[in-house]
């Protein structure tokens, strides 16, 4: 998708230099920023949901509260995957 923006020329030149110092074009730097911004909204929504659930004592997405973290089980599963079991 093409996007047209109105930006002061001085800002564009400064941004172009900053992008160049990162080894990117201004176009790539803007795309990266928009992708980050879009992903940030999704992360913020997930964090908000988890905070709300932690306050109410509920489990995420309607899961039953029966599962609890078990360090030994996690390590055992990792070891099994490494062995190819």
matplotlib code that plots the C-alpha trace (Angstrom):
import matplotlib.pyplot as plt

x = [0.0, 1.3, 0.9, 1.2, 2.4, 2.9, 6.1, 8.3, 11.4, 13.8, 12.3, 12.5, 16.2, 17.1, 15.1, 16.8, 20.2, 19.2, 17.9, 21.1, 23.2, 21.2, 21.9, 18.3, 16.4, 13.9, 11.2, 12.4, 12.7, 9.1, 7.9, 9.8, 8.3, 4.7, 5.2, 6.5, 3.6, 1.0, 2.6, 2.9, -0.9, -1.4, 1.1, -0.6, -3.9, -2.5, -0.8, -4.0, -5.9, -3.4, -3.4, -7.2, -7.2, -4.5, -6.7, -9.7, -7.8, -9.1, -7.1, -6.5, -9.0, -11.5, -9.0, -9.7, -7.5, -6.3, -2.8, 0.1, 3.6, 5.8, 9.5, 10.4, 7.8, 9.0, 12.6, 11.6, 9.7, 12.7, 15.1, 12.7, 12.6, 16.4, 16.7, 14.1, 11.7]
y = [0.0, 3.5, 6.2, 9.9, 12.1, 15.8, 16.4, 19.5, 19.3, 19.8, 16.9, 14.7, 15.5, 14.9, 11.7, 10.6, 11.2, 9.3, 6.3, 6.4, 6.1, 3.0, 1.6, 2.0, 4.1, 6.6, 4.4, 1.3, 3.2, 4.4, 0.9, -0.5, 2.1, 1.5, -2.3, -1.6, 0.7, -1.8, -4.6, -2.4, -2.0, -5.7, -6.2, -3.5, -5.2, -8.6, -6.9, -5.2, -8.5, -10.2, -7.4, -7.6, -11.3, -11.2, -8.8, -11.1, -14.3, -15.7, -17.7, -16.3, -16.9, -18.9, -21.6, -23.6, -22.6, -26.2, -26.0, -24.7, -24.0, -27.0, -26.4, -30.1, -30.8, -27.9, -29.0, -32.6, -31.6, -29.6, -32.5, -34.8, -32.5, -32.2, -36.0, -36.3, -38.4]
z = [0.0, -0.8, 1.8, 1.3, 4.3, 4.7, 6.6, 6.9, 4.6, 7.4, 9.4, 6.3, 5.8, 9.4, 9.4, 6.2, 7.7, 10.9, 8.8, 6.7, 9.9, 10.7, 7.3, 6.1, 3.7, 5.1, 3.5, 5.4, 8.7, 8.4, 7.5, 10.5, 12.8, 11.6, 12.1, 15.6, 16.3, 15.1, 17.1, 20.2, 20.2, 20.2, 23.0, 25.0, 24.6, 25.8, 28.8, 29.7, 29.5, 31.7, 34.2, 34.4, 34.8, 37.5, 39.5, 39.2, 39.7, 36.4, 33.8, 30.3, 27.5, 29.7, 30.6, 33.7, 36.6, 37.2, 35.6, 37.7, 36.7, 37.3, 36.8, 36.6, 34.0, 31.8, 32.0, 31.4, 28.2, 27.0, 27.6, 25.7, 22.7, 22.7, 22.7, 20.0, 22.1]

ax = plt.figure().add_subplot(projection="3d")
ax.plot(x, y, z, "-o")
ax.set_aspect("equal")
plt.show()
